[in-house]
Each structure stands twice: as structure tokens, then as C-alpha cells.
Amino acid sequence: MPQPTVHICLSPALYPIYHSNESIVVVVDILRATSAICTALHHGMKSVIPVSSIEQAKQYSGDEYIIAAERGGEIVDGFAYGNSPLSYINNPATVGRHLVLTTTNGTQAIEVASESHTLVIGAFSNISTLASWIAQRNQHVMILCAGWKNRINLEDTIFSGALLHLLLNRGYNMDIDSDAGITALSLYQQSANNISQFLKQSSHHQRLSRLQLDDDVAYCLTRDTAPVVPILKQEQIIISEK
């Protein structure tokens, strides 16, 4: 059997070009939606329900739900939570509840790929666990970067290179019909010794710094703090059993 291939889609706008029914889709929004999803589930939330609009989020009510909404890096007025992963660490108010989440980029990317046969969530917080989980399945992989409003960003691209690096070491091939893999891997290799320093030039890092969210950025760039594999099942993201 030929070795599976890793494809990297650097923007949701490019998803129709890369779509394949044979690929596991890994949705990535490092700063901060997918980091928050991994963290929330690791710290005891039952599920995450991604929705694309604030209006959809408002349709959920009841004590079993926490409603979280972010736009432009800030919590939307009228909501107590946004997409900061730190909000869900050791928080008794969120344990055992469902997180309804809408964000600028991450939940939009999930929506784009929601019809995929397998959709999982990737972040530095689960990268090692995720790479092992993928390798067990021996299937083609598409890493879908959420980017920023359909534009390419550095942090998601660098993560893609980091995950690609781990999968290449497990015998996967890199897609050679596009330079996205080479781009991502090169950026990761350039930044690997100090990703945080490298990203200080990035647009979203600067955006979050202006909002005094440097602690969020530091957490989102830390590896293996939430060793779970979130998987989309019937419009809810839960922890994969295996």
C-alpha cells in the first residue's frame, strides 16, 4: 500500500481545491480557537459546538451550555466567554457543560470542512497526541489553516510545518503538487528554536498584543498541554476515544 500524503491548505478559501473524501482534515487556528477547543475538552467540558454566526450561538440556552463569541480578537459584547484557552483551565463553571463557540476564523474553517468524513482539531497543545493518532490510521491528511479572514497567516502555517515534520518522520509523504508543504516546513524549521520570537512580526500576534493577550499567545505556542484529539461528530466536537 502506498504511503499516505500530507496536503496543506493555507486558507479556507482554497479548501475546494484541496478537498478529498480520502483525507483526514485537521483544522488549525492556533491563535486561538483550536487551542481553546483542545483546552476546554481536556479540562472537562463535554463537547464543543462550533457555529459560524453570533445569531446561531444565541439560539442555545440552558444551564448545560456555555456560550462563547469572539470577533477581531475580543469577546463579543453580551457574552462572558471568548476564545481564550485560559478561560477553560481548571474552571469549575465550565466542567461538564457544552461550549457553544463562534469565532472570527476557526469556527468558519470548521464550517467549510464540516462535511469531511473525518475532521479533527489541531493545535500545539495536542500536536504529539494528534500526530500519533493520525499515524495509526494511515490515511491521507489535509491540514486546513484557518488563517485570518481567508488570508494566510504565519502561526497556522508554522504549525502545519511542525505537524508535517512529525508525520514525515512517521513515513508520510509530502504533497509535491503544491509548494505549501515546502513553505510550511521551511517556516517551521526557521522558527523552531523560538516560535514566539519569530511570530512577533506576524499580524495576529501584534493584534493580540495590543489587546494585552500575551499570556494567551504564550500558552497557544506551548506543546502538549492538552493531549486530546477533538473530533467532529454530528455537529459536536468531542474527544476521540482512540
Secondary structure, DSSP 8 states (H G I E B T S, - for coil): ----EEEEE-SGGGHHHH--TTEEEEEE-TTTHHHHHHHHHHTT-SEEEE-SSHHHHHT--STTEEEEEEETTEE-TT-SB-S-GGGGTT-TTTTTSEEEEE-SSHHHHHHHTTTSSSEEEE-GGGHHHHHHHHHHHT-EEEEEE-TBTTB--HHHHHHHHHHHHHHHTTT-EE-SSSSHHHHHHHHHHHHTT-HHHHHTTSHHHHHHHHTT-HHHHHHHTSTTSS---EEEETTEEEE---
